[in-house]
Amino acid sequence: MLDHFPRELLVGLSGPLGPMPGLGNAFISLRLLQTCLAWAQSSQLTPRVAAAFLSLLRMSGCADVPSDPQERAAFDRANDPAEPTNRAIFEANQFADRNLVRPVATAYKDYVPDRVQRGIHNFVGNLREPQVALNDALQGNLGRAGNTTLRFGVNTTAGVGGVFDVAAGWELSQHQADFGQTLGVWGVGPGPFVELPLLGPSNVRDAVGSAVGVVADPFSSVLGVASLATIGQVRSGLGLLDGRASALDVTDQLEAQSLDYYATLRSVSSQRRANLVAEGNNPASRTTSPPGPDPNPLAPALP
């Protein structure tokens, strides 16, 4: 059944580890995740390999799932067959957050003037708009793609590189779209939950979407344009800082009220991603306000 997949991808999936009884599709999913992230910035990433990624992603979601909407939502939130490994990664992420990311984000929020924080937030968001517009188009939401393209043009020029959100005054509202959401709109299930090193809660579908996002990012080093890559690195650093600072109040409250912080973040993150996919399927249902902060203690800096 796997004869049509590239040999390199199969080697990445098999790897040096032996079978993992009881994990079933989770074994394929975790291997797929490792391979996707390793190949995301590789010059060997061809359309043939990309197609194989999507095919394997569909295979990873072949487990039976409930048809009842409420039961399906509960299943998606707790679909965590590799929980011991995920919890170990979560503890490492928490250590990095407590000892590095959170203190820096707290100082940034406490001491950097609000207007400067707003300018950085706008700047980072503006540099993500090209990918938002691309995903809008891929989802068939051409009206939103046009809105996002206009936002980018207005804010890049009149907004001084995006530091000022001039477009908001022109009723060009901001929204979020990424490749993980696009895969969900196309009907790809989330797959098992995974805790990504340094990036936090995710699932197989969104992890693949992040890898695709790196390749498709105009500010990525993959294109080999040094000036754009430098801008992308600045955006990633500022995006991590801005995202973590924005999420401080949310994560502090969640952690204080949670008996099991890992399970709480898993549930909240899964629900948030499900809501984004639902929004992509029905864009008219969204509000005009920008999306709230990601309840992720290590808010992803990837596109």
Summary of the structure (lengths in Angstrom):
residues: 303
radius of gyration: 19.3
end to end distance: 33.2
largest distance: 58.1
contacts: 927
relative contact order: 0.14
helix: 66%
strand: 3%
